[in-house]
Amino acid sequence: MTMANDIEIETPHVVGTMTMAAAINRALADAIAEDPDVVVFGEDVGALGGVFRITDGLAERFGEDRCFDTPLAESGIMGTAVGMAMNGMRPVVEMQFDAFALPAFEQVVSHVAKMGNRTRGAVRMPIVIRIPFGGGIGGVEHHCDSSEAYYAHTPGLTVVSPSTPQDAYSLLRAAIASPDPVVFLEPKKLYWSKGEVDTSVTADLGTARIAREGTDVTVLAYSAMVPVALEAAEIAASEGRSVQVIDVRSLSPFDDATVTAAVRSTGRAVVVAEAPGYVSVASEIQARVFERCFEYLEAPVRRVTGFDTPFAPPKLEHWYLPDADRVLDAIDSLHWDDDAEGAAR
């Protein structure tokens, strides 16, 4: 039990099935209840509870000094968070949509990511930047961008994205507890996906997760593409092929140890991401696998990504987003011995 706004708040251990949206809400509530320095703010996050209702009930439960609305000015939101962090608070800010975060990008790159280095660690930035991102909801281009490469390319930022309700809860709690800035990318497509959540389970920032064991090929995915990879693995299993799925989940820092061990164990790899493929996180993962696993590979590392175009209109997004069939096509292209034997016959 902790105190918030002079009100006794219970934060009991919980195990149960919930949506990813509910898991994020629970993580925010537990963090606010347990730490008086945590504040949540952004556009429409107060009384409305956010456009996706992720912060629903927080302002009512904890008061408007702990969860509050801001003007429609993302640069101002981020600048306010910097000032709060410099004075010992732990701000959690919501950027309403992925592309809407771009007006704050200068603040993120110039100050949030660099302040700790600039001051030799004297001033830390315990800021969490929550960004709903990616497609799959029938939105238009400014509401469905995949902007992870911008943040992962910026030294000084930790960048993570969950694919399950459990990881949404555990990774967000770890992000809020971190003394340094974390960009927390929330896959909009998975907000209503359900899964078991145990609030006592912790997660380490900077680690990947083995989502499925397999022996023939490793599929590396993150965020909304993890369920796609798992679907492809299930289909492949029915055809006699064993597919390992690694949920990268931490884009920066990257868990080279887990990924390298996984790819070396199978000798084949496919990288799946919904962002455009050119100069992307998928490109970086592919390069790292080639550098560390080249002598173990039985075939080139393939990528399955979105196309190098602005995000598609709602009626066309199912063509744009990678699906299980595209993943299976990439797996089938990996120079299998049985294919060679069949061709010889």
C-alpha positions in Angstrom: 0.0 0.0 0.0 1.3 3.5 -0.9 0.0 7.0 -0.7 -0.9 9.2 -3.6 -2.5 12.7 -3.1 -3.1 11.7 0.5 -5.3 8.8 -0.7 -4.4 5.2 0.3 -3.8 3.3 -2.9 -3.7 -0.5 -3.1 -1.2 -2.1 -5.5 -1.8 -5.8 -5.0 -0.1 -8.5 -7.0 -2.3 -9.5 -10.0 -2.3 -12.5 -12.3 -4.9 -12.6 -15.0 -5.9 -12.3 -18.6 -6.0 -8.7 -20.0 -5.5 -6.8 -23.2 -2.2 -5.0 -23.9 -4.0 -1.7 -23.4 -5.1 -2.8 -20.0 -1.6 -4.0 -19.1 -0.1 -0.6 -20.0 -2.8 1.1 -18.0 -2.0 -1.2 -15.1 1.7 -0.5 -15.3 1.1 3.2 -15.3 -1.2 3.0 -12.3 1.2 0.8 -10.3 4.1 3.1 -11.1 2.1 6.3 -10.0 1.0 4.6 -6.8 4.4 3.4 -5.9 6.5 6.4 -6.7 5.4 10.0 -6.0 7.8 11.3 -8.6 6.0 9.6 -11.5 3.7 11.8 -13.5 1.8 11.0 -16.7 0.8 13.7 -19.2 0.1 14.4 -22.9 -2.7 15.4 -25.2 -6.2 14.1 -24.0 -4.7 11.7 -21.5 -6.6 13.1 -18.5 -10.4 13.1 -18.5 -10.7 11.4 -21.9 -8.1 8.7 -21.1 -6.2 9.1 -24.3 -7.5 8.4 -27.9 -6.9 4.7 -27.3 -8.1 4.9 -23.6 -4.7 3.8 -22.4 -4.8 6.3 -19.5 -8.4 5.7 -18.7 -9.2 6.4 -15.1 -5.8 7.5 -14.0 -6.7 11.2 -13.6 -9.8 10.3 -11.6 -8.0 7.8 -9.4 -4.8 9.8 -8.7 -5.7 13.4 -9.4 -4.9 15.9 -12.1 -1.5 16.7 -10.7 -0.4 13.1 -11.5 -2.1 12.6 -14.8 -3.0 15.7 -16.8 -3.7 17.1 -20.3 -1.4 19.4 -22.2 -1.8 21.8 -25.1 -1.5 20.4 -28.6 2.3 21.1 -28.8 4.5 18.0 -28.7 7.7 20.1 -28.5 6.3 21.8 -25.5 5.4 18.5 -23.9 8.9 17.2 -24.4 10.5 20.4 -23.1 8.3 20.2 -20.0 9.4 16.6 -19.4 13.1 17.6 -19.7 12.6 20.3 -17.0 10.8 17.9 -14.7 13.4 15.3 -15.1 16.2 17.8 -14.4 14.4 18.5 -11.1 14.1 14.9 -9.9 10.7 13.8 -11.4 10.0 10.8 -13.6 7.7 12.0 -16.4 5.9 9.6 -18.6 4.7 11.4 -21.7 2.3 10.2 -24.4 2.7 11.2 -28.0 -0.8 10.8 -29.4 0.4 9.1 -32.7 3.7 8.1 -34.1 4.0 10.9 -36.7 2.7 13.4 -34.2 5.9 12.8 -32.2 8.1 14.4 -34.9 7.6 18.0 -33.7 9.2 16.9 -30.5 12.1 15.0 -32.2 14.5 17.9 -31.9 14.0 18.0 -28.1 14.5 14.2 -28.0 17.7 14.2 -30.0 19.3 17.4 -28.7 18.4 17.2 -25.0 16.7 14.0 -23.9 19.3 11.7 -25.4 22.4 13.9 -24.8 21.9 15.4 -21.3 23.5 12.6 -19.4 26.5 12.5 -21.6 26.7 16.3 -21.7 26.8 16.5 -17.9 29.0 13.4 -17.4 26.1 11.7 -15.7 25.4 14.6 -13.3 22.0 15.2 -14.8 20.0 12.1 -15.8 16.8 12.0 -17.9 14.4 9.4 -16.4 11.8 10.1 -19.1 9.6 7.5 -20.8 8.2 8.6 -24.2 5.2 6.5 -25.0 4.5 6.4 -28.8 1.6 4.4 -30.3 3.0 3.3 -33.7 2.6 1.1 -36.7 -0.3 0.1 -38.9 -3.1 -2.5 -38.8 -5.9 -0.2 -37.6 -7.1 1.2 -40.9 -5.6 4.6 -40.2 -4.1 7.1 -42.6 -0.4 7.8 -43.2 0.1 10.2 -40.2 -1.4 7.7 -37.8 0.4 4.5 -38.9 4.1 5.4 -39.3 6.8 3.1 -38.1 9.4 5.5 -36.9 11.6 3.2 -34.7 14.7 3.7 -36.9 14.9 7.4 -36.0 15.0 6.6 -32.3 17.2 3.5 -32.5 19.8 5.5 -34.5 20.0 8.1 -31.7 22.8 7.3 -29.1 21.6 7.8 -25.6 18.1 6.4 -26.0 16.8 3.0 -25.0 14.1 1.8 -27.5 11.8 -1.0 -26.7 8.5 -2.4 -28.1 6.4 -5.1 -26.6 4.5 -7.8 -28.5 2.5 -9.3 -25.6 0.5 -7.9 -22.7 3.0 -9.4 -20.2 5.9 -7.6 -21.9 3.8 -4.4 -22.1 3.4 -4.4 -18.4 6.9 -5.6 -17.4 8.9 -3.5 -19.9 7.0 -0.4 -19.1 7.6 -0.8 -15.4 11.3 -1.3 -16.2 11.3 1.7 -18.5 9.8 4.0 -15.8 12.3 2.7 -13.2 15.2 3.4 -15.6 17.4 6.4 -14.7 17.8 7.2 -18.4 15.4 8.0 -21.3 13.3 5.2 -22.9 11.2 5.4 -26.0 8.4 2.9 -25.5 6.8 2.0 -28.8 3.3 0.6 -28.5 2.0 -1.4 -31.4 -1.5 -0.1 -32.0 -2.5 -3.2 -33.8 -2.0 -5.2 -30.6 -3.7 -2.9 -28.1 -6.7 -5.3 -28.0 -4.7 -8.5 -28.1 -5.1 -10.6 -24.9 -2.8 -12.6 -22.8 -1.8 -13.6 -19.2 -0.2 -10.9 -17.1 1.6 -11.5 -13.8 2.5 -8.1 -12.3 5.3 -9.7 -10.3 7.2 -10.7 -13.4 10.0 -8.3 -14.3 11.8 -7.7 -17.6 15.3 -6.4 -18.3 15.6 -3.6 -20.8 18.0 -4.6 -23.6 17.1 -8.3 -23.8 15.4 -10.4 -26.5 12.9 -13.2 -25.8 12.6 -16.7 -27.3 9.0 -16.7 -28.3 9.1 -20.2 -29.9 11.8 -22.9 -30.0 12.8 -24.3 -33.4 15.7 -26.0 -35.1 15.6 -25.3 -38.9 15.4 -21.5 -39.2 15.3 -18.5 -36.9 12.8 -15.7 -37.5 13.7 -12.4 -35.8 10.8 -10.0 -35.3 9.5 -7.4 -32.9 6.3 -5.6 -31.9 3.2 -6.4 -34.1 5.3 -8.7 -36.4 5.9 -11.3 -33.6 2.4 -12.7 -33.9 2.9 -12.8 -37.7 6.1 -14.7 -37.2 4.4 -17.1 -34.8 1.6 -17.7 -37.3 4.1 -18.5 -40.0 5.9 -20.8 -37.7 2.7 -22.7 -36.9 2.0 -23.2 -40.6 5.6 -24.2 -41.3 5.3 -26.8 -38.5 2.4 -28.4 -40.3 4.6 -28.8 -43.3 7.4 -30.4 -41.4 9.7 -27.4 -40.9 10.8 -26.3 -37.4 10.8 -22.5 -37.0 12.4 -20.7 -34.1 11.0 -17.2 -33.3 12.9 -14.6 -31.4 11.1 -11.5 -30.1 13.8 -8.9 -30.4 11.7 -6.4 -28.3 14.7 -4.2 -27.5 15.8 -2.3 -30.6 18.5 -0.3 -28.6 20.5 -1.7 -26.9 20.3 -4.8 -29.1 20.7 -8.3 -27.6 23.4 -9.6 -29.8 24.1 -12.6 -27.5 20.6 -14.1 -27.7 20.2 -13.4 -31.4 23.6 -14.7 -32.3 23.2 -17.9 -30.4 19.7 -18.5 -32.0 20.9 -18.0 -35.5 24.0 -20.1 -35.0 21.9 -22.9 -33.7 19.7 -23.0 -36.9 22.0 -21.7 -39.6 19.2 -19.7 -41.3 17.5 -16.4 -40.5 14.7 -14.2 -41.6 14.1 -10.7 -40.2 10.5 -9.4 -40.2 9.5 -5.8 -39.6 6.6 -3.7 -40.9 8.6 -0.5 -41.4 10.1 0.2 -44.9 13.2 -1.9 -45.4 15.7 0.7 -46.7 18.0 2.0 -43.9 15.9 0.3 -41.3 16.1 -1.6 -38.0 15.6 -4.7 -40.1 18.7 -3.7 -42.1 20.7 -3.3 -38.9 19.6 -6.7 -37.6 20.4 -8.3 -40.9 23.9 -6.7 -40.9 24.6 -7.8 -37.3 23.6 -11.4 -38.0 25.9 -11.5 -41.1 28.8 -10.1 -39.1 28.5 -12.4 -36.2 27.1 -15.6 -37.8 28.5 -15.7 -41.4 30.4 -18.9 -41.0 27.4 -20.6 -39.5 24.9 -19.6 -42.2 23.5 -22.1 -44.7 21.8 -19.3 -46.8 21.7 -15.5 -47.0 19.7 -13.7 -44.3 16.4 -12.6 -45.8 14.2 -9.6 -44.8 10.5 -9.3 -44.9 9.4 -5.6 -44.5 7.0 -2.9 -45.4 7.5 -1.3 -48.8 9.7 1.8 -49.4 6.7 4.1 -49.7 4.5 6.2 -47.4 2.1 4.1 -45.5 -0.7 2.7 -47.6 -4.3 4.0 -47.4 -6.7 1.9 -45.2 -8.0 -0.3 -48.1 -4.5 -1.2 -49.2 -2.7 -1.7 -45.9 -3.2 -5.5 -46.0 -1.0 -5.5 -49.1 1.6 -3.3 -47.4 2.0 -5.0 -44.1 4.0 -8.3 -44.0 1.9 -11.4 -43.4 2.5 -15.1 -42.8 2.6 -15.9 -46.5 5.4 -13.4 -47.1 7.4 -14.8 -44.2 6.9 -18.4 -45.4 8.1 -17.4 -48.9 11.3 -16.0 -47.4 11.8 -19.2 -45.4 11.3 -21.3 -48.5 14.0 -19.3 -50.3 16.7 -20.3 -47.8 18.5 -23.0 -49.9 17.1 -26.1 -48.3 18.9 -29.4 -49.0 15.5 -31.1 -49.6 14.8 -28.6 -52.4 18.2 -29.4 -54.0 17.6 -33.1 -53.8 14.2 -32.6 -55.3 15.7 -30.6 -58.2 18.3 -33.3 -58.7 15.7 -36.0 -59.0 
